[in-house]
Structures are given as C-alpha cells and as structure tokens.
Amino acid sequence: MNKDIEFRYNNLVEQLFKATPSFQNIGAEAYKPGLDRTIALQKACHVDLSKIPTIHVAGTNGKGSVSAITASWLQETGQTVGLFSSPHLVDFTERIRVNGIQMSHSFFVDFMDLYAEDIKRLSPSFFEVTTVMALRYFQDKKVDIAVIEVGLGGRLDSTNIINPIASVITNIAYDHTDLLGDTLAKIAEEKAGIIKRHTPVIIGESTSETLPVFESHSKRMEARMILSEERYNHWTANYDASDLCLTFETASKRYEKIIFTSHFGDFSMVSNVRTALTLFDEIGEQFDATITDFVNGLSNTPENTGFRGRWEQILTSPRVIIDTAHNANGIEKVVAMANEVCSSGGHIHFFLGMAKDKDVESVLRELPTNFSYHFSAPSNERGLNAKELQQMASENELAGDVVNDIHQWIELHCSELSSDDVILITGSNFLVADFLK
C-alpha cells in the first residue's frame, strides 16, 4: 500500500464531502435536481457514453439488490461488469466496482487532481461528481456492461444521462416525499423518468396508483413494458438447510432450484429475484447467458459484487444480522423475516437507528411490541438522537433502552442469550456502517 496515495486519498475524500453538497451527510439540502451540471462535468471529464453499455435500475426499495444480482449473473457469463451503487458503508470506493473489485484509491486521487478546476467551476453535488467518476472509470476499464443504480428518484437524478439497453423500476413506496412527492403516483412519475425511447423497462411491483403512470410513460416513449409480477405470478419458496430455494413459473417455462444462501437476503427478496430474473429473460441472450449463470450469480452475489447489508448474518454465536432497511416498506419486510426465523423459539433484540429526515413514525408503526428494543444514534450528522427516537417509540408503545455502543452491549450480554436469539441491527445505512466500521 502506497502511504502517500492513502494519505492523499483520505484527505481528498474528506475534501470532496466538505466541498460538494452530500446527500449522505446533510440530506435534502444537498439535492441538486437536473442534469445540466452532470452533462457539463461528463463532457469536461471526456466521458463518451456511447462506449459504456449500461443497465439502469431505479425504485424505492430493492434497487441495490437487483443491481447487485444483475451484475453478478453477468459476471458469471465472463463479462467485464461495472457496478455503480450508493451509499457506501465503510469506504467510498465501494460505490464503484468492476467485477466486484473496488475502484483503486489511486484512480480517485488522479481523477480529483485532473478535474479539480472543472469541479470547482461547475460546482456539482457530491453525487454528480461520483456519477461521472464512475462512468469515467468504467470507460477506462473498457467494461462490457455497467449496472447503474439511481441515487434518488430518477427523472432528475444525475445517472439519468445514460442511454441503457434496459431499464428497471423495482417498486414504489413512500420515501423522500419532500423531494419526490407525497403520493405514490407522484413518486412513480419521478422514477418513470428513467424510461427511455424504444428501450425495454422491467417493472418489479406496481399498484393501482403507479401502474397507469408506468403505462403512460412507456407508451409515450414507445418502450416495451414488462411486468415482472405478472410474468412470474406463480412461485414457491422453501428452506433447505440454510438455503432458500425458489421456483418460478410462467405459462411456458419453469425455473426450479433458484437458490440463495442465508448470508444474503431472505424470503422478502423474492420480489427482487423475480425482477432480476425478468431482466435476465429480456437481455440474457445478448450475453449468451444461461439459467445456470443466473442461479450461480444469485448465490454468488456477495462474493462477486461485495454486496452487503441485506439480511446479512455476520456472527453466529450470538446470531447478529444487519439490514439497511430504512423506510416503512423495508422495515415491514425485515420484521416479517425476523418473525420467520424465530418462529420456533428465540427472541429478537432489535437495534434501531434512523436518519432524522426519514418518516420515523411510519417505521415505528410497523414494529411489534414483543421485540426487545434498543435505540442508537448513527454517527452521521443526519442521525436522529437516540433519546428522541426512544421517546417517539414510547409514544407508539414500544419500550426500550438507549445503547451508545452496540459492540459493547453484545460483549456484555452475549452469554445471557440463547442460541435461538437474534440481534438485529437496522433502520439506517449509517447505523449498519457504524457497526461494520
């Protein structure tokens, strides 16, 4: 490891956070909607979008999972695959990977040195810089395909400068309502902004409110719309030891033994797997992909892509599980899985930390009263004070204590827990990141 590069890398990452508005740090104040700055920076950084084939993935929940699964099965075919996702948990370069390997710190340093004046002149947001950096990295690495996850929304998100071979919208739920709208239809309008002319779009889940929006946009853009939940409306799931085995079928085909292991996801991931499978149906032939590639890619997603934080069991004694769910829809699925894994006994110790700009009340309404609650504050400046969260929970009849150091709590109490008990850490990417750090 080059000490000089590491020193400069750490300083430049800190400078980037300070010099450009970062949604990860300050929330809505950092949101700079519109594509003009991104396009100007893209051109200044000599990014030729025609040289970077892409897949674009949006949605309220599940877009990270679908992006990672897709990148993984594409890698299984022998492609060189870029993956752009956010936010990072521990290190900035988690956001930008090629075949699972994080972008080098030296590339970051070189990029920031080379385009410092352009960044200063254009005054882009943190995410706009990150997006263009990723695209330039993928161009330099000559990737065969890059999977690009939307940051926020879609229509005005800086990733929307790309012209993908396919678009995906996983689902629509309430999140970032101050920026995207206060109804599902309004939020769907923003997400549907990624639908491109004559480009197929996969819809993972829809409702009576969102489907007309998707239909309207697809018709206007002459884009073929495929409803994943309609194509694969028959599926079964069962556990075989620690693996979850899925079977999907349509009127004309049946996919059996689609497996992912317990250290990656849970049965609530079925919708994400189904969405990724529908995308595979649409574009797999372009990459000579087989269903074996898909199954292997699914099982190997964490290893192939470095994807973390989705019902991820990181300790077995006691069982410690982390999940980055951070809105009501995500927490609802986490609670369902927690009840499932403890259905034959065991108790849930539920560590909750949230960002203060989230709809905390809607999350608390999803939580049962029979869990043991522990409230923590993420170290990020957007983190909600733990005592304030505890008070809000109490008003929802959820009692619990404040825990400042989760690691220390586990060390003190692990001997008291049974092998069936589960420690679940969730509510915010930031809380999970703190724990992993």
N, C-alpha and C positions, 0 to 999 in steps of 0.2 A: 504494500500500500504506500503510495507516494504521499508523504506527510504534507508537503506543500500543496498538492492538489486537494487533499482532505481539508486543510485549513481554509483554503480559498473557497472550496465548495460550501462548507458550513457558513462562512461569512456571507457568501453570495445568496444562499437560500434565505438567510435572515434578512438581508437587504431587500430581496425580492418581496418577502412578506411585508416589510415595512414600507417599501416604495410604491407598491401596487395594491389597490384595494383587494382584499382576500375574503371571499365569502366564508371560507373555512374559519377565519378568525373573527370577523366582525358582522357577518350575516348580510342582511338586505342592503345595508349601506354600501356594500361592495358591488352590488349588482349593476352592471352597465349593459343594458339591453341594446341590441343592434349589432350589425355585422360589419359596419364600415371600418372600425378600428382593426378588427381581426383581419379583414381583407387587405388593409394597408400594411399591416405587420407581416402578413403572409407574403406579400409581394416584396417587401423590404428584405425578408429573410430568404428570398429566392426559392420559395416552395412552389413546385409545379404540381398542382393537384391531379393533373392527368396521369402522373407517374405513380400515383398511390391508389390502387383499387381499395375500396372501403365498404364496410357494412356499418350502418348507423342504428344505434339502439337507444330508445327513449322509454319513458314510463315512470310512474311514481315509485313503485317498488319492483324489485326483480331485475332491473336493467343491468346491474352489476353481475348478477348470477348468469343471466342469459348471455351477456358479453363474454364472460369467462368460459362458459360451456362451449360457446361457438368457437372461440379462439382455440380451445383445447382440441375439439374434434378436427378442426382444420390442421392443427399441428400433427395430428395422428396420420394425416394423408401425406405428410412430408413437406408441406408448405412452410415458407418462412412467414410468420404471422406476427403482426404488431398488435398490441392491445393498449388502448388508452382508457383509463378509468380514474375515478376520483370518489372521495378524497383518499389520501394516503393515511395509513395508520401509524407507521413509525418513521419511514424515510421517504422524502419527496419523490425519489426515482421509482417508487412502487407504482406510480401513476403511468409510467411509460416503459413498456416491456417489448422485447422481441423474443419469441419462443420462450417466454417465461423469464428471461433474464432482464433484470432491471437496467435501464439506461445507465451508462457509466457516469460517474461523477465528473470525469474529465470532459465529457461531451457537454454537460451542463455548464461547466466553467468556460469552455471555449465559446459556447453559444452566447452566454451572458457578456463575455468580453467583446465578441464580434459585433453584437447588435445592441450594445448598451445605448448608443446615441439614438438609434431608432426607437427603442423602448422609451427613452426619455422624451423624445419628440412627440410620439403618438399617445403617450400616457394611457396605455391599455390597462385593463384589470389583470389581476393575478392569473385568472383562468384563461384569459385571452393569450397571455404570454405562454402559459403552459400548453395550450392547444397548438399554437404554432410551433413551439419547440418539439412537441410530439410528432407533428406532421413532417418537420424537417428531419427529425431522427429517423422516421420510417422511410423517408425518401433516401437518405444517405445509406441506410441498411438494405435498400432495394427489396423491401418486403413484397411478397406475392399478394398479400391481402392484409388490411388493417381493420380491426374491430374497434369502432369509436363509440364510446358511451357518452351520451349527452350529460352535460353538467347540471343544468336546471332548465326545465321547460322543454324547449325545442325550437320554436319558430325564431326566437331571437338569441338562442344560445350560440356561442362562438363556434361550436363544432358544426353548425349548420351551413358552413361554407363548402362542405364536401358534396360530391355527387356520387352517392353509393350505388352498388349493384343491387342492394336490397335494404329496406328499412324495416325496423321492428318497433312496435309500441307495446310494451308488456301489459300495462294496466293503467287505470286512472283512479286515484284516491285523493283524499284531502291532504295536501301538504304544500307549504309555501303559498298559502291562499292570499297573502298580502301582495304577492308578486304575480301569481298566475290566475287568480280569480277565485271567487267564493262559491262557485257551483262546479259540479263535475263536468258540465258541458263547457264552461269557460276554460277549465284546466285542459280538457280534451282539445280545444281549439289551439292552445299553445303547443301541446305535444304533437298534434297533427301537422304542425308547421314543418316537420321534417319530411313529409311525404313529397317525393319528387316526381316530376313528369315521367311517365312510362316506366316507372320503377316499382316493382312489387313491394307491397307492405304487408307484414305479418302483424295481426292484432292478437295479442295474447288473451286478454279478457276484455269484455265490453259489457255495457249496461244499456238500459233503455234511454238513458240520457246521453251516453257517449257514442253509441253506435251511429246515430244519424250524423254526427259530426264527422266521424271517420268516413262514412259513405259519401258525404258531400265533398270532402277534400279529395278523396280518391277519384271520384267522378270528374271533378274539375281538372285534376292533374292527369287524367287518363291512366291512372295507376291501378294495377290489379290488386285487389284487397283479398287477403286470405285470413279467415277467422280460425285461429288455432283451436279454440274451444268447440267450434262447430265441426271441424275436420276430425278431431280426436275427442268425440263426446263419450266414448266408452274407454274406461281404463280401470285397472285394478292395481292395488299395491299391497305387498306383504313383506314382512321381515324374514330374512333367512340369516340366522345368527346376527351379526352386526350390520348386515347389508339390507338396504331397501330395494326390493325387486319390483319393477313396474312392467305392466303390459299395456300397450296402447293399440287400439284397432280402429280402422275405418271400414267402410263397406267393402273395400277392395284389398286391404292389407292389414297385417297384424304384426306388431313388433313385440317380441317377448324378451324377458330377462334383460331389460334395460336397468342396469344396476348402478347405484352409487353407495359409497360406504358411509358409515355413521360419522366419520370425521368431516364430512362435507354435506351439510344440509339435512333436511328432514322431509316428512311427508308433505309439508306445506310448499316444498319445492316442486311438487308435481306440475303445477301450472308453468313454472319456469322451464322445466324439462320439456313439457309439451310444446311450449313456444319455440324453444331451440330446435326441437325435432321437426316442427313445421318449416322452420327456416332451412334446416338440412334437406327436407324434401324439395324445396324450391331451388336451392343453389348447389346441392351436393354433387350433381353430375358435372358441374363446371370444374370441380376439383378431383374428379374420379373417386369420390368418397363412397364408402360402403357403410352399411349399418354397423358393421364391426368397428369402423373408425369412430362412429358416433358413440357407441357403447363404451369403447376404450377411452374416448375423450371425456365422457362424462365421469367415469370412475377416476380418471387421472387428472381431473381439473385442478385440484390444489397443486399437484406436482408440476403440471405443465405450465401453469399460469401464475402461481404464487397467490392464488385467490384465498382470502381468509375472512373469518368473522361471520360466517353464516352457519349457525348452529354447529360451531366448531368445538369439539371436545379436546381440551388441551391438557387436562390432567384426569387420571382415572381413580386416584385414591387421595382425597375425595374426588367425585366427578365434578369437574369445573368446565362449564360451557360458556362460550362467548357468542354473542349475536348482535349485529349492528342495527337491528330494528330500531326505528326512531320516530315512527308515527303510529296512529291507531291501527291502521291496516296491518302493519308489520308486527306490532305487539300482539294483536289478536292471534296471529299465526304462531308466535312464539309461545303464548300461553297454551294454545291447543297442543303443541308438541310437548311442552312441559308436563301437562296432564297425561299425555300418552305415555311418556317414558316412566312416569311414576304411578301408572295405573295399578300396578301390582304391589305397591308399597313405596315407601320413601317420601321424603319431604323436600319441598322446594325452598331454598334460600335465594330470594330474588333481589339482586343488587341493581338498583335503578339510578341512573343519572341522565339528565337531559339538558339540551340547549334551551336557554330561556326564551328564544324566539319561536319555539315549537308550540303546537297546541297541546299543552300538557294535560289539560282537563280531559280531552278526548282519549288520551292514552290511559289515564287513571281509571276512566270508566270501563276499560277493557280488562282490568285486573281483578281477580277473585280475592275474597277476603281470607282464604285458607292458606295462603303462602306466608312465609316469614319475610318481611320487607326490611331492606337496608338501603339507606339513601346516601348517595355520594355525589360530589360535585366534580364534573370534568375540569381539568386544569385549564382548558381553553377559555379565552375571555368571554365566549358566548355561553359558558357553562352556567346552569341555574344553581344558585346557592342550595346546599343540601338541606339546611333547616327550613328554607322556604318550600322546597319540594316536600319535605316531611309534613309541613303544615297543610299543604294542599292535599296530600294523600290522606291525612287525618280527616279532613272535611269530606272525603269520599269513603270514610270508614275503613281506611287501610292504615293499620298501625305498624310502626317500625322505628328503628333507631338510625342515627347518623353514623356512618363509618367513613373516616377520612382516609384510611389505608386498607384497601381490600386484601392485599397480600398479608398484612399483619393479622387481620381478622381470621383468615384461613389458617395461618400458622397457630393461632391461639385456640381455634375451635375445631380443627380437623379431627382431633381424637374423640370428640363428642359425637361426630356424625356417623351414621350407618353407611354401609357400602351402597345402599339404595338411594341415599340422599343426593340431591343435585344442587350445586351452587351455580346460579345463572346470572351472568353479568350482561346487561343490555340497556337500551334506551338511547344510546348515542354512540356514534363512531368515536367520539372523543374519549368517552369512558373506556371503551374497549382498547383504544390506542394507549391510554394511560396505563392500563393493566398490562398490556404487552410490553410496553417500554420498561 
